[in-house]
Amino acid sequence: AYFYTLQVLPLADSVTITFSNPIFTVILAHFWLKERLKPFEVAAIGVCVCGMFMISRPSFLFGGSGLPWDGLLVGFGGAFFGGLAYVSVRKVGPGVHPGVLVHYFSVASILISIPLLAWQGGGRTLHDVEWAIGIGVGVFGAGGQVLLNRGLQLDKA
């Protein structure tokens, strides 16, 4: 979602919309995990939602063409599903090893990516340096995901 929104939305709008997943995380945690919201958190969510509404500049309110709807839907959809992923990790709790969560996330990502890659027309052959960089990114990314999942399991969403 992030890279698509970077292509179709202005940079500042794309980054702001994509990084709105904490809003969705708090709302989903309240309803799904029954975590209590403090009055300040409710007010902060309201301010954030108003800010997101102003950033998206809907044409029915502000006139003009506004931002492309497909970019907005993909951006907010990605933020929503990011929040859902965080809440899901919190839901399974510390009883599941973070490596298991990273493994299943990786398998799901591969299964989703293969048809999309085929639809896009395949890829290209990588050179040795690109393979090394890709492997390094994968190793450090997996390590970061394990630590992120462990942190999400231990703290309030």
Backbone as a ProteinNet text record, in pm:
[ID]
protein_1_A
[PRIMARY]
AYFYTLQVLPLADSVTITFSNPIFTVILAHFWLKERLKPFEVAAIGVCVCGMFMISRPSFLFGGSGLPWDGLLVGFGGAFFGGLAYVSVRKVGPGVHPGVLVHYFSVASILISIPLLAWQGGGRTLHDVEWAIGIGVGVFGAGGQVLLNRGLQLDKA
[TERTIARY]
82.2	0	87.2	195.8	281.3	341.5	397.3	464.3	364.7	245.9	144.7	101.2	77.8	34.9	144.1	269.6	378.4	373.4	320.6	312.8	195.1	84.9	-36.7	-76.7	-15.6	-47.9	76.1	56.9	172.8	246	375.8	459.1	409.8	385.9	344.5	210.9	116.6	-13.7	-0.4	79.5	98.3	156.8	261.1	326.7	234.2	165.2	75.1	-38.5	-99.2	-210.3	-162	-48.8	3	39.9	93	133	19.7	-103.4	-217	-261.8	-184.5	-227.9	-241.3	-170.8	-198.8	-343.4	-405.8	-546.5	-631.8	-609.6	-686.2	-649.8	-523.7	-481.6	-556.6	-564.6	-632.6	-781.5	-844.2	-987.6	-1014.9	-937.1	-957.1	-928.6	-825	-794.3	-907.9	-971.3	-1083.2	-1199	-1231.9	-1346.8	-1312.9	-1195.3	-1162.3	-1098.8	-1008.9	-939	-1000.8	-1103.8	-1173.3	-1078.8	-980.7	-893.2	-966.2	-952.7	-1024.7	-955.9	-1035.7	-984.4	-1003.8	-898.3	-907.5	-966.8	-1026	-1085.2	-984.4	-860.7	-759	-736	-736.2	-716.2	-832.5	-953.7	-1070.3	-1059.3	-1019	-1001.8	-891	-781.9	-671.1	-713.7	-792.9	-843.9	-931.5	-1016.9	-1102.4	-1021.7	-917.5	-831.8	-761	-711.4	-641.6	-735	-856.2	-952.6	-986.5	-1004.6	-1029	-909.8	-789.5	-669.6	-661	-693.9	-692.3	-798.7	-910.9	-1017.9	-972.2	-902.8	-853	-744.3	-660.3	-554.1	-612.5	-717.1	-774	-852.1	-890	-957.5	-1068	-1173.1	-1279.9	-1343	-1365.5	-1413.7	-1555.4	-1635.9	-1772.4	-1775.2	-1667.5	-1660	-1574.9	-1461.1	-1364.6	-1369.2	-1449.6	-1453.6	-1327	-1320.5	-1202.8	-1198.1	-1085	-1073.6	-1029.8	-962.9	-916.6	-808.8	-782.8	-683.2	-749.1	-671.4	-728.9	-786.3	-909.8	-977.9	-906.7	-848.6	-780.5	-660.4	-586.3	-473.4	-517	-627.2	-679.2	-727.3	-801	-851.5	-738	-638.2	-524.5	-446.7	-426.4	-352.8	-422.6	-550.9	-626.4	-648.7	-666.1	-678.7	-552.2	-437.6	-310.3	-292.6	-330.5	-320.9	-414.8	-536.2	-632	-577.5	-528.6	-479.5	-349.6	-270.4	-153.8	-196.2	-296.8	-350.1	-409.4	-477.5	-534.7	-425.2	-313.7	-201.7	-146.4	-130	-78.1	-172.1	-301	-398.7	-405.5	-390.6	-391.5	-274.4	-157.9	-40.7	-66	-127.4	-158.9	-261.5	-355.2	-461.2	-406.2	-310.1	-257.4	-176.3	-126	-59.2	80.2	143.3	282.2	298.4	189.6	199.1	254.6	255.9	306.7	440.9	540.9	673.9	667.2	732.9	729.2	778.7	869.9	918.8	808.7	713.7	601	515.5	491.9	413.9	483.1	613.9	689.9	686.9	696.9	694.2	561.9	451	321.2	293.5	341.6	329.2	408.3	527.2	609.8	545.5	490.5	423.7	304.1	224.5	109.3	155.2	262.5	314.2	361.3	427.5	474.6	356.6	257	140.9	63.8	61.8	-4.8	82.5	213.3	304.7	323.5	321.4	347	244.9	114.2	20.3	34.3	61.6	78.1	201.6	308.7	429.7	404.4	332.5	299.6	209.6	117.1	26.3	102.3	205.4	285.6	383.5	393.7	481.8	614.2	622.7	747.3	845.9	967.6	1071.2	1191.9	1307.1	1431.4	1533.9	1641	1747.3	1830	1858.3	1936.4	2084.6	2167.2	2311.8	2356.4	2483.6	2534.4	2517.8	2550.2	2538	2392.2	2302	2159.7	2109.1	2157.5	2121.4	2169.7	2293.7	2349.6	2269.5	2235.4	2155.6	2017.9	1955.8	1824.1	1826.2	1928.2	1939.3	1961.7	2047.4	2070.4	1944.7	1869.8	1743.2	1647.2	1642.7	1554.4	1590.6	1718.9	1763.8	1736.1	1777	1754	1605.7	1530.8	1387.2	1316.6	1355.3	1295.4	1329.2	1454.7	1493.1	1413.3	1397.1	1317.4	1172.5	1117	978.4	962.1	1059.5	1052.9	1049.9	1137.9	1141.7	1015.2	964.7	840.7	724.5	713.4	604.2	614.9	734.8	752.4	708.1	746.1	704.3	553.8	490.7	345.7	274.4	334.8	272.8	276.6	377.4	396.7	328.6	300.2	246.8	104.7	38.1	-96.7	-93.9	-193.7	-199.2	-224.9
-118.7	0	125.9	120.3	237.9	280.5	186.7	221.6	265	208.3	251.3	394.7	425.7	561.5	662.9	622.8	713.4	748.1	656.2	680	769.4	760.1	828.9	949.2	966.1	1078.8	1165.4	1291	1372.9	1309.2	1326.9	1260.1	1281.5	1404.6	1432.6	1365.8	1371.4	1309	1157.1	1100.2	955.8	905.9	970.9	928	946.3	1058.7	1084.8	983.9	956	860.7	720.1	681.4	546.9	526.2	629.8	617.1	649.4	643.3	664.5	534.6	427.7	299.7	300.4	385	385.3	422.2	505	539.4	413.2	336.4	213.1	110.2	107.5	13.2	38.6	164.2	198.3	165.5	199.5	173.5	23.9	-51.2	-196.4	-263.1	-216.5	-274.1	-248.1	-134.6	-104.6	-202.4	-227.1	-313.1	-461.7	-499.9	-642.2	-694.8	-617.2	-662.2	-607.8	-523.8	-462.9	-376.7	-314	-222.9	-90.4	-35.9	86.8	207.2	302	427.8	537.3	614.2	728.8	846.2	940.3	1055.9	1128.9	1139.1	1204.5	1126.6	994.2	912.2	928.2	935.5	957.2	1092.2	1195.1	1328.1	1326.5	1256.3	1248.5	1175.9	1071.3	1000.3	1093.6	1170.1	1264.8	1367.8	1423	1519.8	1455.5	1333.8	1263.1	1232.8	1189.6	1160.7	1288.6	1398.7	1527.3	1564.4	1542.3	1570.6	1485.2	1357.4	1268.5	1310.7	1355.7	1403.5	1527.9	1618.1	1739.8	1707.1	1609.4	1571.7	1511.7	1428.4	1362.2	1459.3	1576	1682	1628.3	1571.5	1519.2	1630.2	1600.3	1701.8	1749.1	1662.5	1703.3	1811.3	1825.7	1927.3	2046.3	2018	2122.3	2169.7	2103.6	2139.2	2094	2116	2073.1	1922.8	1875.3	1731.6	1652.5	1713.9	1642	1541.5	1449.1	1345.7	1225.9	1146.6	1028.7	929.4	885.6	795	662.5	611.4	482.7	492.4	602.9	621.2	633.3	704.9	719.4	585.8	511.3	381	285	280.8	192	236.9	367.9	419.4	392.1	428.3	402.6	253.1	177.5	31.9	-29.5	14.2	-35.5	0.2	122.5	163.7	80.8	55.2	-26	-166.9	-229.7	-366.5	-373.3	-265.3	-259.3	-259.2	-176.9	-175.8	-310	-373.6	-506.5	-609	-598.3	-690.3	-671.2	-546.4	-521.4	-575	-553.2	-600.4	-753.4	-813.7	-960.6	-1020.1	-959.5	-1007.8	-994.7	-885.3	-865.9	-968.5	-1003.2	-1097.8	-1236.9	-1283.4	-1418.3	-1425	-1311.1	-1304.2	-1362.4	-1360	-1405.4	-1557.2	-1630.7	-1776.4	-1828.8	-1746.7	-1786.9	-1719.2	-1798.5	-1743	-1642.7	-1527.2	-1427.3	-1480.1	-1577	-1636.1	-1705.7	-1764.9	-1831.2	-1727.2	-1614.8	-1508.1	-1454.5	-1434	-1384.4	-1486.8	-1613.9	-1718.9	-1716.4	-1715	-1717.4	-1588.2	-1476.1	-1351	-1358.7	-1416.4	-1430.9	-1524.1	-1634.1	-1727.8	-1660.2	-1588.5	-1517.9	-1413.2	-1342.5	-1240.8	-1302.6	-1416.3	-1484.9	-1531.5	-1590.3	-1640	-1527	-1410.3	-1295.7	-1234.8	-1233.4	-1167.2	-1242.6	-1374.7	-1452.3	-1421.2	-1426.8	-1390.8	-1245.4	-1155.7	-1015.4	-995.3	-1066.7	-1058	-1113.6	-1224.2	-1282.3	-1187.4	-1123	-1028.8	-907.2	-865.9	-750.7	-784.6	-910.3	-946.5	-1005.9	-1057.8	-1120.8	-1019.4	-1060.7	-973.4	-970.7	-956.1	-957	-1034.7	-1073.2	-1148.4	-1054.1	-1097.8	-1015.9	-1047.9	-946.9	-964.6	-1002.6	-1044	-1091.8	-989.7	-866.1	-763	-745	-750.7	-736.2	-853.5	-974	-1089.6	-1069.8	-1023.8	-1002.5	-897.4	-789.3	-685	-739.2	-813.3	-871	-967	-1050.9	-1145.6	-1070.2	-967.8	-887.4	-818.6	-761.4	-696.5	-799.1	-918.9	-1023.1	-1066	-1085.3	-1130	-1022.9	-899.2	-792.5	-759.4	-768.7	-745.7	-849.8	-976.6	-1083.5	-1063.8	-1026.9	-1000.5	-885.6	-779.9	-666.5	-704.3	-787.7	-831.6	-917.5	-1004.3	-1086	-995	-895	-804.2	-718.9	-672.3	-594.7	-678.7	-801.5	-887.9	-917.5	-936.9	-962.5	-839.3	-722.1	-599.3	-580.4	-611.8	-598.7	-697.2	-814.4	-912.8	-869.2	-792.3	-758.6	-631.4	-539.6	-410.1	-392.3	-292.9	-258.1	-213.1	-254.6	-215.3	-68.2
0	0	0	78	92.7	-40.9	-114.4	-239	-346.3	-344.3	-440.4	-412.1	-285.1	-252.2	-283.6	-272.6	-310	-458.8	-539	-682.6	-720.6	-648.9	-693.3	-607.6	-492.2	-404.6	-383.6	-348.2	-309.7	-190.8	-184.6	-84.9	57.8	97.3	235.1	267.7	175.1	197.9	207	119.1	117.7	248.8	295	418.9	538	544	656.9	661.6	547.6	543.7	575.9	521.1	544.5	691.6	754.3	893.7	991.5	945.2	1034.6	1101.4	1086.8	1143.7	1296.4	1373.8	1517.9	1551.2	1469	1492.6	1484.7	1379.1	1361.1	1467.7	1508.6	1612.1	1742	1782.5	1908.2	1899.7	1788.3	1773	1770.8	1694	1687.4	1822.1	1892.7	2024.3	2122.7	2111.3	2200.8	2177.7	2051.8	2022.9	2028.6	1983.4	1974.3	2102.4	2161.6	2281.6	2410	2395.2	2509.3	2593.3	2529.1	2600.5	2620.6	2740.4	2774.3	2712.5	2670.1	2616.3	2719.9	2742.2	2831.4	2753.3	2821.9	2751.8	2661.5	2706.7	2624.3	2494.2	2502.2	2382.3	2284.8	2337	2250.5	2180.7	2254.9	2195.1	2090.3	2119.1	2024.1	1896.3	1910.5	1792.6	1710	1776.5	1705.2	1627.7	1690	1622.4	1504.2	1523.7	1415.5	1298.4	1328.2	1221.4	1144.9	1216.8	1148.4	1061.3	1110.6	1032.4	907.6	920.4	803.8	702.3	753	665.2	588.8	657.8	593	490.4	520.9	427.6	300.7	315.7	197.9	108.7	162.3	86.1	-6.5	50.6	-35.9	-119.5	-246	-340	-305.9	-243.3	-210.4	-102.4	-28	75.4	34.9	-27.7	-57.1	-202.1	-285.2	-426.4	-497.2	-625.1	-700	-715.5	-759.1	-785.3	-663.4	-566.3	-448.9	-484.8	-395.4	-419.8	-487	-560.2	-627.3	-525.9	-552.2	-458.7	-444.5	-553.8	-542.8	-449.1	-455.6	-365.5	-220.5	-198.9	-62.8	-6.6	-88.3	-42.3	-11.4	-97.9	-74.3	49.5	63.8	179.7	311.2	317.5	440.4	462.7	354.8	368.1	424.8	374.9	427.9	574.1	610.2	750.3	837.8	788.4	863.8	884.9	778.4	791.9	871.9	869.2	957.2	1103.6	1134.7	1270.8	1310	1214.8	1239.9	1267.8	1196.5	1220.1	1361.3	1404.5	1539	1645.6	1627.9	1725.4	1724.6	1608.8	1599.7	1675.6	1663.6	1737.3	1886.5	1927	2068.2	2116.1	2028.6	2064.2	2092.7	2010.9	2033.7	2161.7	2207	2335.7	2334.9	2449.8	2460.3	2452.2	2441.1	2434.2	2302.6	2199.5	2068.8	2046.7	2006.6	1982.1	1866.3	1880	1772.5	1638	1639.9	1515.1	1437.5	1508.7	1442.9	1370.4	1435.5	1373.2	1248.2	1257.1	1142.1	1029.2	1063.7	961.6	884.6	955.4	887.6	811.3	863.4	789.9	659.1	665.6	545.6	444.1	490.1	399.3	332	410	351.8	250.8	282.1	189.7	59.2	67.4	-53.9	-137.5	-72.3	-146.8	-214.6	-153.5	-214.4	-323.9	-301.9	-395.7	-526.3	-523.1	-645.4	-754.3	-727.8	-834.8	-880.2	-787.2	-825	-912.3	-881	-962.3	-1101.7	-1109.6	-1240.9	-1319.7	-1250.6	-1316.7	-1368.8	-1296.4	-1336.9	-1449.6	-1486.3	-1597.1	-1553.4	-1432.8	-1388.2	-1335.5	-1324.6	-1269.2	-1360.2	-1300.3	-1376.2	-1296.7	-1362.2	-1296.6	-1209.5	-1087.4	-995.7	-1009.1	-985.5	-984.8	-844.1	-830.1	-701.1	-588.9	-616.3	-512.4	-472	-569	-538.2	-455.4	-483.7	-401.6	-257.9	-242.7	-108.8	-32.2	-99.5	-34.3	2.1	-88.8	-61.6	55.5	62.6	174.1	304.9	300.8	421.7	469.6	376.3	412.2	472.1	414.3	465.5	607.1	631.4	763.7	869.3	840	937.8	951	841.4	847.7	932.6	916.9	998.3	1145.3	1173.5	1312.9	1372	1294.4	1341	1364.2	1276.6	1293.5	1418.1	1446.6	1568.1	1690.4	1693.4	1808.2	1817.4	1703.4	1702.6	1754.9	1707.2	1752.5	1901.4	1950.9	2093.9	2175.3	2127.6	2195.8	2193.6	2079.7	2070.8	2162.7	2182.5	2270.2	2416.3	2451.7	2592.1	2637.9	2545.8	2586.3	2535.2	2588.3	2545	2399.6	2321.8	2180.1	2169
[MASK]
+++++++++++++++++++++++++++++++++++++++++++++++++++++++++++++++++++++++++++++++++++++++++++++++++++++++++++++++++++++++++++++++++++++++++++++++++++++++++++++

